[in-house]
């Protein structure tokens, strides 16, 4: 593909991304993959170049652009104005630029979301949002059930040690991990360092009865199973059959045998967990959320969110927390995790739960990130170099 054709391909993909953001369609990564499945003529260099253009143009404007072309023009105007000369040069490239045609204005996020995040970050908001718009590294969790960090580093010489969590490594972005022996043998799993830390804060021990209430594809489930040394019972529940089914090959590759996947009926989750009420040593609620902490990986997600959708998520989080509280035994611990940096989804949820449940109290924890013992932890890319999370820990006193 000549440069002008690459540019036109990126604009076509961006049109699909903009439509998906409006209508709740597929993620940008999926759209890029599908686009090239029907264009076999595009080589690896073409695909990489187009992908770079697409995600550069997604990260550039704060508000949802009018079109893929508007997004691209705005991005190039700011970052590579000489590339605008490719418009109108033919060769399957984009049509010539017109006077006064729409172009996306630069920004970091929709204004209503910037206002929400200012409530947390104050004068640091711009720096935090800028970090959220960066490109995420490739973090790995070493599977302690099979190997050690030192042995994995011998297999992955480009990996670097992270100061925390204990089993975390980092590879350069774009590394073809799935082709490596370390991945194929289940010695490592892809997991952001912040997500690994959240799983460790659960404090699960060998022999415990643990519920991962919103297990999804099982990232934290696998990490918790390793903390438990593959001993005890770990119920991985979710109401999404598709996501839960993705866990099964991951469990097999990792050599995890204590996990019991359990498909729940949405809005009737407690009925599906009735046999566990009042018995669990640990319950982790990795709740559905706005995903504001993961914009480095999914920058178009900031266009999908609306105040109404956020309000629905906040209600769902509150409902799931109350289900989790029913499952705990006296002395058991509830760990709440959201990959969101919006206060309504984080500390406000914990405050409301504590008001409603006097049998729950904060359970301070220490972290290898160097924090003093605390009942909740806020992680951000700017401060900690990982995805954005709120993690809170409570225990049941009666």
C-alpha positions as CSV (number, residue, x, y, z in Angstrom):
1,X,0.0,0.0,0.0
2,X,1.3,3.5,-0.8
3,X,1.2,6.1,2.0
4,X,-2.0,7.7,0.6
5,X,-3.8,4.3,0.5
6,X,-2.7,3.7,4.1
7,X,-4.2,7.0,5.1
8,X,-7.5,6.2,3.4
9,X,-7.6,2.8,5.1
10,X,-7.1,4.5,8.5
11,X,-10.0,6.9,7.7
12,X,-12.3,4.1,6.8
13,X,-11.5,2.3,10.0
14,X,-12.0,5.5,12.0
15,X,-15.5,5.9,10.5
16,X,-16.3,2.4,11.8
17,X,-14.9,3.3,15.2
18,X,-16.9,6.5,15.5
19,X,-20.1,4.7,14.5
20,X,-19.4,1.9,17.0
21,X,-18.8,4.5,19.8
22,X,-22.2,6.0,19.0
23,X,-24.1,2.7,18.8
24,X,-22.3,0.5,21.3
25,X,-20.5,-1.6,18.6
26,X,-17.2,-3.4,18.6
27,X,-14.0,-2.1,20.2
28,X,-11.4,-0.4,18.0
29,X,-9.0,-3.3,18.2
30,X,-11.7,-5.7,17.0
31,X,-12.6,-3.3,14.2
32,X,-9.0,-3.0,13.0
33,X,-8.7,-6.8,13.0
34,X,-11.9,-7.4,11.1
35,X,-11.0,-4.7,8.5
36,X,-7.8,-6.5,7.5
37,X,-9.3,-9.9,7.5
38,X,-11.0,-9.0,4.2
39,X,-7.9,-7.2,2.8
40,X,-5.3,-9.9,2.6
41,X,-3.2,-7.8,0.2
42,X,-2.1,-5.6,3.1
43,X,1.3,-6.7,4.5
44,X,2.5,-6.5,8.0
45,X,4.1,-3.1,7.5
46,X,0.9,-1.7,6.1
47,X,-1.1,-3.0,9.0
48,X,1.2,-1.5,11.6
49,X,1.3,1.8,9.8
50,X,-2.5,2.0,9.5
51,X,-3.0,1.0,13.1
52,X,-0.6,3.7,14.3
53,X,-2.6,6.3,12.3
54,X,-5.9,5.0,13.7
55,X,-4.9,5.0,17.3
56,X,-3.1,8.3,17.0
57,X,-6.3,9.9,15.6
58,X,-8.4,8.2,18.4
59,X,-6.2,9.6,21.1
60,X,-6.0,13.2,19.7
61,X,-9.6,14.6,20.1
62,X,-11.4,14.8,23.5
63,X,-14.9,14.8,22.1
64,X,-16.4,12.2,19.7
65,X,-15.4,13.4,16.2
66,X,-18.0,14.0,13.5
67,X,-16.3,11.4,11.2
68,X,-13.1,9.4,10.7
69,X,-12.0,12.0,8.2
70,X,-12.5,14.8,10.7
71,X,-10.6,12.9,13.3
72,X,-7.7,12.2,11.0
73,X,-7.5,15.8,9.7
74,X,-7.4,17.2,13.2
75,X,-4.7,14.7,14.3
76,X,-2.5,15.3,11.3
77,X,-2.9,19.1,11.6
78,X,-1.4,18.9,15.1
79,X,1.1,16.0,14.8
80,X,2.1,15.7,11.1
81,X,0.9,18.6,9.0
82,X,3.1,17.6,6.0
83,X,1.0,14.4,5.7
84,X,-2.0,16.5,4.8
85,X,-0.4,16.8,1.4
86,X,-1.4,13.2,0.7
87,X,-5.1,14.2,0.4
88,X,-6.1,14.4,-3.2
89,X,-3.1,12.7,-4.7
90,X,-5.0,9.7,-6.0
91,X,-3.7,6.1,-5.7
92,X,-6.7,5.0,-3.5
93,X,-5.9,7.9,-1.2
94,X,-8.4,10.3,0.5
95,X,-10.1,13.0,-1.5
96,X,-8.7,16.5,-1.6
97,X,-9.2,18.7,1.4
98,X,-12.0,21.2,1.1
99,X,-12.3,24.7,2.5
100,X,-14.0,24.7,6.0
101,X,-14.6,21.0,6.2
102,X,-15.0,19.6,9.7
103,X,-11.9,18.6,11.7
104,X,-11.7,17.3,15.3
105,X,-10.3,19.7,17.9
106,X,-7.5,18.4,20.1
107,X,-8.5,17.4,23.7
108,X,-8.2,14.7,26.3
109,X,-11.7,13.6,27.1
110,X,-15.3,14.8,26.8
111,X,-15.8,17.9,28.9
112,X,-18.3,16.3,31.3
113,X,-15.8,13.5,32.1
114,X,-13.0,16.0,32.6
115,X,-15.2,17.7,35.2
116,X,-15.9,14.4,37.0
117,X,-12.2,13.6,37.1
118,X,-11.2,17.1,38.3
119,X,-13.1,16.1,41.5
120,X,-10.4,13.5,42.1
121,X,-7.3,15.0,40.7
122,X,-7.8,18.8,41.0
123,X,-4.7,20.6,39.6
124,X,-3.2,17.3,38.5
125,X,-6.1,16.5,36.1
126,X,-4.3,17.4,32.9
127,X,-1.2,15.4,33.8
128,X,-3.3,12.4,34.8
129,X,-5.4,12.5,31.6
130,X,-2.3,12.9,29.5
131,X,-0.9,9.7,31.1
132,X,-4.2,7.9,30.5
133,X,-3.9,8.8,26.8
134,X,-0.4,7.3,26.5
135,X,0.3,3.8,25.1
136,X,0.2,1.0,27.7
137,X,3.2,-1.3,28.1
138,X,2.8,-5.1,28.0
139,X,2.8,-6.4,31.6
140,X,3.0,-10.1,32.5
141,X,2.3,-12.1,35.6
142,X,4.7,-15.0,36.1
143,X,2.8,-18.1,37.0
144,X,4.3,-19.1,40.3
145,X,2.6,-22.5,40.1
146,X,5.0,-23.5,37.3
147,X,8.1,-21.3,37.4
148,X,10.0,-18.3,38.8
149,X,10.6,-14.8,37.5
150,X,14.3,-15.6,37.0
151,X,13.5,-18.6,34.8
152,X,11.0,-16.6,32.7
153,X,13.5,-13.8,32.2
154,X,15.9,-16.3,30.8
155,X,13.2,-17.2,28.2
156,X,12.2,-13.5,27.6
157,X,15.4,-11.5,27.5
158,X,13.6,-8.3,26.6
159,X,11.6,-8.5,29.8
160,X,12.3,-6.1,32.7
161,X,11.5,-6.6,36.4
162,X,8.9,-4.3,38.0
163,X,9.3,-3.3,41.6
164,X,5.8,-4.6,42.3
165,X,3.9,-6.8,42.4
166,X,6.1,-9.7,43.2
167,X,5.6,-11.7,40.1
168,X,5.3,-8.8,37.6
169,X,7.4,-8.4,34.4
170,X,7.2,-5.9,31.6
171,X,7.8,-6.3,27.9
172,X,8.0,-3.7,25.2
173,X,4.6,-2.8,23.6
174,X,4.0,-4.8,20.5
175,X,6.0,-7.9,21.6
176,X,4.6,-11.1,19.9
177,X,4.1,-12.9,23.2
178,X,1.8,-15.6,22.1
179,X,4.5,-17.1,19.9
180,X,6.9,-17.5,22.8
181,X,7.5,-20.7,24.8
182,X,6.9,-18.9,28.0
183,X,3.3,-18.1,27.0
184,X,2.5,-21.4,25.3
185,X,3.6,-23.4,28.3
186,X,1.5,-21.2,30.7
187,X,4.5,-19.8,32.5
188,X,3.2,-16.2,32.1
189,X,-0.2,-14.5,31.6
190,X,-0.9,-11.0,30.3
191,X,-2.0,-8.8,33.2
192,X,-1.5,-5.2,34.1
193,X,0.6,-4.6,37.2
194,X,-2.2,-2.8,38.9
195,X,-4.6,-5.7,38.3
196,X,-2.0,-8.0,39.7
197,X,-1.8,-5.9,42.8
198,X,-5.6,-5.8,43.2
199,X,-5.7,-9.6,43.1
200,X,-2.9,-9.8,45.8
201,X,-4.8,-7.4,48.1
202,X,-7.6,-10.0,48.2
203,X,-5.3,-11.9,50.6
204,X,-6.5,-15.4,49.6
205,X,-4.7,-18.2,51.4
206,X,-4.3,-21.9,50.5
207,X,-7.4,-23.8,51.5
208,X,-9.7,-20.8,51.5
209,X,-13.2,-20.6,50.0
210,X,-13.0,-17.7,47.6
211,X,-15.6,-16.2,45.2
212,X,-14.6,-14.0,42.2
213,X,-18.0,-12.6,41.7
214,X,-17.4,-10.9,38.3
215,X,-14.7,-13.2,37.0
216,X,-15.1,-12.4,33.3
217,X,-12.3,-14.1,31.3
218,X,-10.4,-14.9,34.5
219,X,-7.4,-12.6,34.8
220,X,-7.7,-12.0,38.5
221,X,-9.1,-15.6,39.0
222,X,-5.8,-17.0,37.7
223,X,-3.7,-14.6,39.9
224,X,-5.8,-15.5,43.0
225,X,-5.4,-19.3,42.3
226,X,-1.6,-18.8,42.3
227,X,-1.8,-16.9,45.6
228,X,-3.8,-19.9,47.0
229,X,-1.1,-22.3,45.7
230,X,-3.8,-24.1,43.8
231,X,-5.3,-25.3,47.1
232,X,-8.9,-24.7,48.3
233,X,-12.0,-23.7,46.4
234,X,-12.2,-20.7,44.0
235,X,-15.6,-20.1,42.4
236,X,-15.3,-18.0,39.3
237,X,-18.8,-16.6,38.6
238,X,-20.2,-14.4,35.9
239,X,-23.5,-13.8,34.1
240,X,-21.7,-13.5,30.7
241,X,-21.4,-17.0,29.1
242,X,-19.0,-15.8,26.4
243,X,-16.5,-14.2,28.7
244,X,-16.6,-17.1,31.2
245,X,-15.9,-19.6,28.4
246,X,-12.7,-17.7,27.6
247,X,-11.4,-18.7,31.0
248,X,-11.3,-22.4,30.4
249,X,-8.2,-22.6,28.0
250,X,-6.4,-20.1,30.3
251,X,-7.0,-22.3,33.3
252,X,-5.7,-25.4,31.4
253,X,-2.6,-23.6,30.1
254,X,-1.8,-22.3,33.6
255,X,-2.3,-25.7,35.3
256,X,-5.0,-24.3,37.6
257,X,-7.3,-27.0,39.0
258,X,-9.2,-25.4,41.9
259,X,-11.4,-23.0,39.9
260,X,-15.1,-23.8,39.6
261,X,-16.6,-21.7,36.8
262,X,-20.3,-20.9,37.6
263,X,-22.6,-19.2,35.1
264,X,-25.1,-16.9,36.9
265,X,-28.5,-15.6,35.9
266,X,-28.2,-11.8,35.6
267,X,-30.1,-10.0,38.3
268,X,-30.5,-13.3,40.2
269,X,-26.9,-13.9,41.1
270,X,-27.5,-14.6,44.7
271,X,-29.8,-17.4,43.9
272,X,-27.0,-19.0,41.9
273,X,-24.6,-18.7,44.9
274,X,-27.1,-19.6,47.6
275,X,-25.0,-22.6,48.8
276,X,-22.2,-20.1,49.6
277,X,-24.1,-17.5,51.7
278,X,-22.2,-16.7,54.9
279,X,-19.4,-19.1,54.2
280,X,-16.8,-17.4,52.1
281,X,-13.3,-16.4,53.4
282,X,-12.8,-13.9,50.5
283,X,-15.0,-12.3,47.9
284,X,-13.6,-10.1,45.2
285,X,-16.0,-7.8,43.2
286,X,-14.2,-6.7,40.0
287,X,-17.3,-4.8,39.1
288,X,-18.4,-3.6,35.6
289,X,-17.4,0.0,35.4
290,X,-16.7,3.0,33.1
291,X,-13.2,1.7,32.4
292,X,-11.7,5.2,32.7
293,X,-8.6,3.7,34.1
294,X,-8.0,1.7,31.0
295,X,-8.0,4.4,28.3
296,X,-4.4,3.7,27.5
297,X,-5.6,0.4,26.0
298,X,-9.1,1.5,24.9
299,X,-8.9,5.2,24.2
300,X,-12.2,5.2,22.3
301,X,-14.0,4.1,25.5
302,X,-14.1,7.7,26.7
303,X,-16.5,8.4,23.7
304,X,-18.8,5.5,24.6
305,X,-19.6,6.8,28.1
306,X,-22.6,9.0,28.9
307,X,-24.0,10.3,32.2
308,X,-26.9,7.9,31.9
309,X,-24.7,4.9,31.2
310,X,-22.5,5.9,34.2
311,X,-25.5,6.1,36.4
312,X,-26.6,2.6,35.4
313,X,-23.1,1.2,36.2
314,X,-23.1,2.9,39.6
315,X,-26.4,1.2,40.4
316,X,-25.1,-2.2,39.2
317,X,-21.9,-1.8,41.3
318,X,-24.0,-1.1,44.4
319,X,-26.1,-4.2,43.8
320,X,-23.2,-6.5,43.3
321,X,-21.5,-5.2,46.5
322,X,-24.5,-6.1,48.5
323,X,-24.6,-9.6,47.1
324,X,-20.9,-10.0,48.0
325,X,-21.6,-9.0,51.6
326,X,-24.2,-11.8,51.9
327,X,-21.5,-14.4,50.9
328,X,-19.0,-13.5,53.6
329,X,-18.5,-15.4,56.8
330,X,-17.7,-13.5,60.0
331,X,-14.1,-12.4,59.7
332,X,-14.2,-12.8,55.9
333,X,-12.9,-10.1,53.6
334,X,-14.5,-8.3,50.7
335,X,-12.3,-6.7,48.1
336,X,-13.8,-4.2,45.7
337,X,-12.0,-3.4,42.4
338,X,-12.9,-1.0,39.6
339,X,-10.7,0.0,36.7
340,X,-12.3,3.5,37.0
341,X,-11.0,6.8,38.4
342,X,-14.5,8.4,38.8
343,X,-15.2,8.8,42.5
344,X,-18.9,7.7,42.2
345,X,-17.7,4.3,41.1
346,X,-15.0,4.0,43.8
347,X,-14.9,5.5,47.3
348,X,-18.5,6.6,47.1
349,X,-19.6,3.0,46.7
350,X,-17.7,1.9,49.7
351,X,-19.0,4.7,51.8
352,X,-22.6,3.8,50.9
353,X,-22.0,0.2,51.6
354,X,-20.5,0.9,55.1
355,X,-23.6,3.1,55.9
356,X,-25.9,0.2,55.0
357,X,-23.9,-2.6,56.5
358,X,-22.7,-1.9,60.1
359,X,-21.3,-5.4,60.2
360,X,-18.6,-4.4,57.7
361,X,-15.5,-2.4,58.5
362,X,-12.5,-1.3,56.5
363,X,-9.6,-3.8,56.5
364,X,-6.3,-1.9,56.1
365,X,-3.7,-3.5,54.0
366,X,-0.1,-2.8,53.0
367,X,1.1,-2.9,49.5
368,X,4.5,-3.5,47.8
369,X,4.0,-0.1,46.1
370,X,5.3,1.4,49.4
371,X,2.0,2.7,50.7
372,X,1.3,2.8,54.5
373,X,-1.5,0.5,55.6
374,X,-4.8,1.8,54.2
375,X,-8.3,0.7,53.5
376,X,-8.4,1.7,49.9
377,X,-5.8,2.4,47.2
378,X,-6.0,4.5,44.1
379,X,-3.6,3.6,41.3
380,X,-3.0,5.8,38.2
381,X,-0.7,5.7,35.2
382,X,0.9,9.0,36.1
383,X,1.7,8.0,39.7
384,X,2.2,4.2,39.5
385,X,2.8,3.4,35.8
386,X,-0.1,1.0,35.6
387,X,-3.8,1.2,34.6
388,X,-6.1,3.3,36.8
389,X,-7.8,1.4,39.6
390,X,-9.6,1.8,42.9
391,X,-9.1,-1.1,45.3
392,X,-10.9,-1.2,48.7
393,X,-10.8,-3.9,51.4
394,X,-13.5,-4.6,54.0
395,X,-14.0,-7.3,56.5
396,X,-17.2,-8.7,58.2
397,X,-17.2,-8.4,62.0
398,X,-20.3,-10.4,62.8
